[in-house]
């Protein structure tokens, strides 16, 4: 298991936890777009955070579920994972 979440993994998590299918290439293009523009609401983001916590067996930072963009989310999650590695 990697100590970093990629755009591809985030796209998979979005489909699994929030039911929103976005191709990784499209997600990369919309990296700085709001999650709401992609179809992810606060409950969907909470589901993604829960999946990550289950996968890594560690809580994510409290601000993770308030991230507005995929870039902000991945930066925060990856920083937390690297700090815990």
C-alpha positions as CSV (number, residue, x, y, z in Angstrom):
1,X,0.0,0.0,0.0
2,X,1.3,3.4,-1.0
3,X,1.9,6.3,1.4
4,X,0.3,8.7,-1.1
5,X,-3.1,8.8,-2.7
6,X,-3.0,9.4,-6.5
7,X,-5.6,11.1,-8.7
8,X,-6.5,7.6,-9.9
9,X,-7.1,6.3,-6.4
10,X,-9.2,9.4,-5.6
11,X,-11.3,8.7,-8.7
12,X,-11.9,5.1,-7.5
13,X,-12.8,6.3,-4.0
14,X,-15.2,8.8,-5.4
15,X,-17.0,6.0,-7.3
16,X,-17.0,3.6,-4.4
17,X,-17.8,6.0,-1.5
18,X,-19.9,8.7,-3.2
19,X,-21.2,7.0,-6.3
20,X,-19.7,9.6,-8.6
21,X,-17.8,8.3,-11.6
22,X,-15.1,10.7,-12.9
23,X,-12.3,9.5,-15.2
24,X,-8.9,10.1,-13.6
25,X,-7.9,12.3,-16.6
26,X,-11.0,14.5,-16.2
27,X,-10.3,14.7,-12.4
28,X,-6.8,15.8,-13.2
29,X,-8.1,18.5,-15.5
30,X,-10.6,19.7,-12.8
31,X,-8.0,19.5,-10.0
32,X,-8.8,23.0,-8.8
33,X,-12.6,22.8,-9.4
34,X,-14.8,22.5,-6.4
35,X,-16.0,19.0,-5.4
36,X,-19.5,20.3,-5.8
37,X,-18.9,21.0,-9.5
38,X,-17.8,17.3,-9.9
39,X,-20.9,16.1,-8.1
40,X,-19.4,15.4,-4.7
41,X,-21.4,16.8,-1.7
42,X,-20.3,16.9,1.9
43,X,-21.7,13.4,2.6
44,X,-19.9,12.0,-0.4
45,X,-16.6,13.6,0.9
46,X,-17.3,12.2,4.3
47,X,-17.7,8.7,2.8
48,X,-14.3,9.1,1.0
49,X,-12.6,10.1,4.2
50,X,-14.2,7.1,5.9
51,X,-12.9,4.7,3.2
52,X,-9.4,6.2,3.6
53,X,-9.5,5.8,7.4
54,X,-10.5,2.2,7.0
55,X,-7.9,1.5,4.4
56,X,-5.0,3.0,6.4
57,X,-6.3,2.3,9.9
58,X,-5.7,5.8,11.0
59,X,-7.9,8.9,11.3
60,X,-7.6,11.6,8.7
61,X,-7.1,15.2,9.8
62,X,-10.3,16.9,10.9
63,X,-10.2,19.4,8.1
64,X,-10.2,16.7,5.4
65,X,-13.9,16.6,5.1
66,X,-14.1,20.3,4.5
67,X,-11.7,20.4,1.6
68,X,-13.2,22.2,-1.4
69,X,-11.1,20.9,-4.3
70,X,-9.4,17.6,-5.2
71,X,-6.0,19.4,-5.0
72,X,-6.7,20.6,-1.5
73,X,-7.9,17.2,-0.5
74,X,-5.0,15.2,-1.9
75,X,-2.4,17.7,-0.4
76,X,-3.9,17.4,3.0
77,X,-4.4,13.6,2.9
78,X,-0.9,13.0,1.5
79,X,0.7,15.2,4.0
80,X,-1.0,13.3,6.8
81,X,-0.1,10.0,5.4
82,X,3.6,11.0,4.9
83,X,3.7,12.4,8.5
84,X,2.3,9.0,9.8
85,X,4.7,6.9,7.7
